[in-house]
């Protein structure tokens, strides 16, 4: 079954953000501010890509949606980061309605007449190295359910909340359903709706879903530019330093090395 991952990298959509902007120019200015863009690029390199590049099942496509106005230097860095990842495809689009553009990009990649597994992925999150394999196996295990419904959701609810910077990693284990990471949708042939047509926290209102509590399947990035943390009255969430046991799990489950994180953020 075809597997498609989808990531929006600072795409200036119309809608799709928890914090709204008064104009497209204001949104571009926010997304492309040098400090923010630099942090997103470093998080993409240090957290997001290692686990995807190390997937035990490499048979998937990873679409990276960018705006056609993304600064040239940022696009060049994205291309360099993904040059050794044959699954990655950078897709540039002008600004447009969020759900419509995401749907068009995903459906353009679908193979006609074939069911499809789709997962959404933020540029500061990570999935475990066996995510694609377990997703495909879960779909095979419940084939009758998929055959009976246009759409079926899958959600892994255990992972880590992680903060990355020049000092390394701070992290704690968490269990949270429908967080939008390590989450996927199976779509039958001809179904045009995609994983991006539904709010991740409300997925089970629109389709049957299956939830898995083991094993740890995601790293949820926690940083100053999280969209959900731009609103007023958001409380800080201090995270403890990563201990040796946690470092070993992040290395084995997510291919994330603390020394590599420090190198990325320190520019060395």
Buried (B, 14 or more C-beta within 10 A) or exposed (E): BBBBBBBBBBBBBBEBBEEEBEEBEEBBEBBBEEEBBBBBBBBBBBBBBBBBBBBEBEEBBBBBBBBEEBEEEBBEBBEEBBEEBEBBBBBEBEBBEBBBBBBBBBBEBBEEEEBBBBBBBBBBBBBBBBBBBBBBEBBEEBEEEBEEBBBBBBBBBBBBBBBBBEEBBBBBEBEBBBBBBBBBBBBBEEBEBBBBBBEBEEBBEBBBBBEBEEEBBBBBBBBEBBEEBEEEEEEEEEBEEBEEEBBEBBBEBBBBBBEBBBBBBEEE
